[in-house]
């Protein structure tokens, strides 16, 4: 008997040669679609930002506003700002207000979104209309209304506190003390920002499968466990984006603080970074130092935005 041995190399099929990759022809359609937006960004954001950066390196005061040529002082404005203790006080105050407002906005926004998810159609519509009305009101108008509510002599808050506590709150000023001033400011800022968080979170909650939540409920999980282990992973990316946007918006808030200061706040004790830039630039006429502060704020916001973009790219990769 003659035995034949077949080599394994002969039995296994040879791997197919990879097909040559074809280079896709250049398609300019996406660039053409983005071109109008890019032009608008360059004209309305890029050019003013460039002018701001140039101004931050110049001596630019009232004389230059009326035609005198500016002179370059290079980093003198930045040194002046960074060695000013008031700048660091205002920046720390702004970060403190931002932390409080962003945290309160996220907590109440998520809570309202969860409530809307469990409400019936009629009540959900009522809540949605109320949120839309609050969202549509301009920041300055809303601040004026809240200023009336906390008015010293005729405010609703002082009247209610007088009726509840039995003490005379009529005449109490909520804006003269910096702590209560920022308490009122935090209420106004949070009130105006909650609708965006609530609607965005509600849209994300609508993507959570009801079957998974029902199965977890049948298994005996509590409402907190369902939110933590099922709902939260589904909407985590949305919440991260909302939080970063709130941080950016609350850090550069201007209208609410400035309007409250005109009603009764002490400007020197209640300035935030947005109002401080306006005060340095317009009140004292030192546009060079105001430009330097603005550039520093832009750098801070760009750092926060970079984290936001990095988070978005990670979500896209996963």
Number of C-alpha atoms within 10 A of each C-alpha: 3 4 5 6 6 8 8 8 8 8 8 8 8 8 6 6 6 6 6 6 6 6 6 6 6 6 8 8 9 8 10 11 10 10 12 11 11 14 12 11 12 14 12 11 11 14 12 12 17 12 11 18 17 15 24 27 21 21 21 24 18 15 12 14 12 8 8 11 11 16 12 15 15 14 13 17 23 21 12 12 18 15 11 11 10 14 19 14 14 20 19 14 18 20 17 14 20 22 15 16 27 25 15 19 27 22 14 18 24 21 16 22 25 16 15 21 15 11 13 10 10 9 12 16 13 12 16 18 12 13 20 14 12 17 17 12 12 11 19 16 13 19 25 16 12 18 21 15 15 20 22 20 14 13 19 16 18 23 19 13 14 14 12 9 9 9 10 12 18 18 13 15 18 21 24 17 15 17 13 14 21 21 16 21 22 22 16 21 25 22 19 21 24 25 24 18 25 25 19 17 23 21 15 19 21 11 11 16 12 11 9 13 17 12 11 17 14 10 9 10 15 12 11 10 14 17 15 11 12 16 19 17 12 16 19 14 16 18 18 14 16 20 18 17 17 23 20 18 17 22 25 18 19 20 17 20 26 21 19 23 20 10 16 17 23 16 18 12 16 24 26 26 25 21 21 24 23 19 17 17 21 14 11 12 18 18 27 27 26 26 27 27 24 22 18 17 18 14 12 14 17 13 12 16 16 12 14 17 13 12 15 15 11 10 11 8 6 5
